[in-house]
Amino acid sequence: MIGTDDNEQAKLVEKWLFEKMLNEVKSSKKADYTPPEGAVDVNNLALSESGIIFLKKHEGVITHVYNDAKGGSSKYCNEHNKHTSSDWFCTKNNHYKKDKKGNQILGKPTIGLGHLIKSQEELDKYCGIKEKIQLSFEDCWILFTEVDLPKYETPLKKAIDVPITQTQYDALLSFVFNTGTSNLRNRGVFKNINNGKATSINMEKALMQWKKPPIVIPRREDEINLFNNGKYTFNGNEIKI
């Protein structure tokens, strides 16, 4: 059993390591970087309860397979029912949706809390006639926490070198959950953070580089508000946590 003295010692070591990291940040090429109040090592962060509510608002929790370009009310299985294509990433005309500018956007099969279906086997599981599986809200939650969330949190943490706040972490998690995890370090968003240039203006510009299709623009604006101001909003309106 660890005694009180050992606990105090562990706390002192943790504090020393954190202060050492801050000093290294200040003495490196990020000399102009000042960690925001409440910032901690990213490895000590996880998606918060408020962050989960924020993500649920923007993704929705849909128990059937839907077309992510058309929204949660669409029925991807019905769209795909008479197609002879065995490719899960079907490109038949009725999977497309026109945006306000008339551009055709190809929708992808999605279920639960933004879970993108990425194989024919998985699509068959949820759309198959003989063995069709209907998810409950609890199933959707398990799919999110056990399958999807770790796939995004791990690369997100590896892409950040400096301390950040909980609200900044939640904003970034929402961003990568929506845009994917490829090449994170080379994105302007993370270059700003790691190089001490994460000003409100710079972060707004960097995040708004990812505004296609136009349907995601309100989400980007909410992520900007969360990262810069620590406010959880949905379409600009405060979320009651």
N, C-alpha and C positions, 0 to 999 in steps of 0.2 A: 504493500500500500504506500502511496506517495503521501508524505507528511506535509504539514503546512509550510515548513521551510522550503521543501522541494517545490511546492506550488509557487511560492514567492520567487524562488530562483528562476523557475521557468518563465514567469511573467517578466522578470528583469531581462532575461535573455531575449525574449520575444521583442521587448521594447528596444533593446540595443540593436537587434537585427533590423528593425524597422527604421530606426534613426540612421543606421549605417546606410541603408538603401536610399534614404532621402538625401544624405550627404553625397552619395555617389552620383545621384541624379543631378544635384546642383553643381557638382564639380566636373561633370561631363559636358558634352556638346549641348545638353539641354539646360545650360546655365540660366536661361531666362524662364525656366519652368518653375512655377510655384504650385505645389499640390493644393487643390481646393480644400477648404475646411471639411473635416470628416473623411478625407481620402485614406484608403487603406490598401495594402497589397492585394492585387486582384485575386490571388489564390485563396484569400480569406473571404471572398464574396460568392454568393449564389443568387439566383433569381429570387427576389423577395415576394412576399404575398401580394404587395401592391403591384409588382412587376407582372405577376401571374394574371391579375385582374386586367391590367393594361393590355397584355398579350391576348387574353380571351376576348376583350372588346374588339380588338383589331382583326383577329383571326376568326372568331366565332367558334362554337363547338357544334359541329354538324355530324350527325350519326349515320348519314348515308354518303355515298360517293357523289361529289359535286364537281362541277367544272369551275376551276379557280378563276377563270376570266369572267364568268357569268355570275358568280356568287353562290351563297349557300342554298338558295331556293332551287337551283338547277339540279337536274338528275342526270349525272354522267352515264350511269348504267343504261338508262333509257335511250340516251343519245347514241350509245355504242352498241345497242342490242342487235341490230341487223347488219352490222359491219362484218365483212369476211376477214378483215385484217386481224391477225393474231398478235399484232404489235401493240403493247400497252400504250405506247406514245402514238396514238392514232391521229392522223392528219386529215380525216374526212371533213368536209365543209361545215357540217353542223356542230363541230367542236370549236368553231371560231366565233368571236364576237367583235363587232366594229366599235371602236372608241369614238369619241366626239369628233375627231378629225377624220374619221372614215378609215382609219388603219385597222387591218384585220389582226386580231390577237388570238393566238391558239391557246385554248384552255387545256389544263392538265388535270388528270383525275386526282382528287384530294378528298380526305376524310378526317373526321375528328377535329383536333385543334391544329389545323394547318398541316396535317401529315400528308406529304406528297407521295403518292403511290408510284413506285419505281420499278416494278417488274410485272410481267404478264401473270405470273403465279399469284401475286398479291391482288391484282385487279380481278382475276377469276374468283378469288376467295370472297370478295365483296360484291361482285356482280354476277357470279355464276348462278345458273338456274337450279342445279341440283344441290349445291352446297353453299348457297348464299348465306353470308354471315351478317347479321344486323348488330351493330354496336350499340351499347348503352352509353350513357354519359360517363359511367364509371370506367367502361372499356376505353373510351376516348382519353380519359385522364391517365390511365395506366399506359396507353400507347404514347402519350406525350412525355410523361415523367421517366419512363423506363427505356423508351426507344429513341425518341427524338431529342429531348433536352440535352442528354450527354453529348450528342453529336455536334451540338452547337456551342455548349459551354466550354468544352475542352479546347477547340481551336481558338475561341474567343480569348481565353485566358493566355494562350501561347502568343497571341498577337499584341499583347499589351505589356510594356516594360515599366510603366510608372504607376504610382498609386492613383486610384480614382474613387469616386463616391458610389454609394449604393444606387442612387438614381441614375448616374451616368452608366453604370453597369447594366441596369435594367433597360435603358435606352439602346445601348449597343447590342444587347441580346436580342431585342425586338428587331433591330436593323439586320443582323446577320441571319435571324430566323426567316426573315422575308427575302433577303437577297442572296443567301448562301454563304458558305465559308471559304470559298476558293480565293487564294491570293490576297488574304486579308492585309498582310503587312504592306503591300504595295498600293493599297487604297489610300486616297487622300485623308479619309477619316482617321485612320490609324497612324499615318505619317504625322498628322497634326498632333495627335495625342503623345506619341513617342518622342517627338522632337520639340516639345514645349511650345507648340503653336496652336493649342486648342482653345483659341479665343472664341467668343460667341459668333462673331462674323465668320471666322474660318470654318467652324464646325457647321454652321448653317450652309455655307457654300459647298462644303464637302459632302454633306448628307444629301443635299438637293441635286447632286450629280446623279443620284439613283432615283429618278422620278418617272421611270417608264415601267409598265404602262401608266398613263395619267391617273388611274384609279388609286395608285399608291401615294399620290402627292399629299393628301390629308394625313396619312400615316407618317410620312417623313416630317411634316410640320409638327406633329405631336411628339415624335422622337427628338426633334430639335428642341422643343420646349422642355422636354424631360431632361435632356442632357445639359442644356444651358441654365435652366431655371429650377429644375427639380420638381416640376409640376406634372402630375399624371392627368392627361387630357385625352378625350376622344372627339375627333373632328373639331378641336378647339375648345370644347366644353370640359370643365373639370369633372373628373371621375370621383364619385363619392366612395372613398375607401372604407 
